[in-house]
Amino acid sequence: MGLFNHQPSDSKVPHLPSSSPSASKADQATMYPHEKPRDPPSYQPPPITSSFAGPSRPVAPTYAALHLAKTDRVRLIGFPPDAQRPVNDAILRAWPVGIQQQGPFDASSYEWKLSGRPWSGQGSEAVPARRLMSHLLHALSASGWHLAMSVDLSRKGWDKDTLLFRSGPGLQRYFFSVSFNEGDKVRIIDPPNEVTKQAFIDAISTWPLGIQASKEKEPACHQLKLRGNPWWTSDGHQINQSRLLACAILSAMDACGFELVGSVDMSVGTGDNNLDLDSWFFASKI
């Protein structure tokens, strides 16, 4: 007899009252002696709040975008007009060759065309470009705009990230950057003090193949050249160790009181294959 063909005798099968409309209430009570009719669960939509909400700010935040256009432009999209002045001041303060022209791009955006090519990310402009971004992030944070994420919204080659900002209370935070360069170099740009700089150097020194050279690339920028090719390798061991190195950097900066707030592709890269790496931006913890 098949396993699924076996039918138990009637004496072992409990009598189930009919579920038809003619079934008596007594039968139904016998079947479900402890069941009581229940109302369907009610649903209330969650309140509209945010991490910045409070008695004086009970509504959801606003979002706006900073677009790195072409190789030389900064464009604010969806920001209120009062964000333009601090951004303008940050550019004048941090970008040594200045501004060529500026003005509204359309009804929802405002654009600066810079002298030089900061988003080419190469040569003498590579470090100042990262410094400029740190100053932009600081100016916007102090004005109540905080980096939420950086995203790639383009399928074009040589593209860069768009930075999305979230409104909130103004915060004074110290920003600095770490950049990964060529196939084997890493830099810390504008660390707040010697302790943070040394913690960074110590983290990089965990690279198992060792360090070829360590030097001041330029004022307020320390560069280490690693043995091997951590950013350009197909060797499984080096791939794993480069990820552990990234974790070591995060741990060291966290211990110094700084958190990673953004990983930004801000360069068009070099060569036919658009070879570029993200730059990391750290800010003092809130």
Steps between C-alpha positions, in 0.01 A plus 500: 500500500639837402607746765257765378219254432452383860169609652456462879186337632201715580547431871829694499377801308345773715165624390535848351191713489394619162627836383189551294255778584269236650755394767374569850664749734545218751698300244719801425559558872607135534747538215653832622424516874750781571471706186332838514430726205777753459506829311759531227820671616497873462778680309622847573762652269824588682542864598698716262824552686874483447815460702509880510136536604411661828257746656630776276534276192219246485499432126703291258826645365558641157755351259717682247789410271853619430609411148863496386450602139756447225853541640468847651151576629309488827122503467247525783167342404191547714677694775343820635670825397653549845732200435676685220698744715675242723584286196640802320713589804625139526611502136682831538666377819608155380549516123820696437442591134153640559173526310459581130128570508184420694125540480166317475511194275121473491208570734603229746880519495800727537844431352862606543754449221842472662837584356704188442358146490438374855304193393774370275657391829854503368834669556523816705120528524437159657560599863337846478190340345456271803562798728234695312249219553574493874434874515175463306382227737592715801322808364183306422503319835528832684206626290281202589568270203654161572634246252254209481666303221694527177348330198585426138204623294665486159590225255751723320868427510717739702207568730513599865274461801217732592491588869158496668448711811241488774380805689539526875644725768827670421801311637861612529710197412861456393538330161805341341560242228683183407573430134611180328734574212642309205541133586696524822472838674279642773487854639352676800414862424455761775494272805396702808812422704815289522323232702251433220773512237713248690201273556447500124866417434487219756188357334665503156808334650292186559526431125677162499723570201640811665546866412732620223496870592335741742520876448328835514356528151437869564402708803226324702508193273687183597542224241600136540608281208430132566679195365290302257187637335220507757265710282579317177550132558352167401686314773246359745723553803566866415129551429415374849777696666403825325147464643644437844715809452188705428346367820817591691475859376138522613584356842792739550299808406207387711731468802614858438142627505425518129247313289475435129220718362553447129684295240495713186604440142601859426741447213459421131799267531778432255561282200260331262333295774404791729729377776417682821425426865271652758625756748395461864377791708507489878332734747523542874237292676186676613 
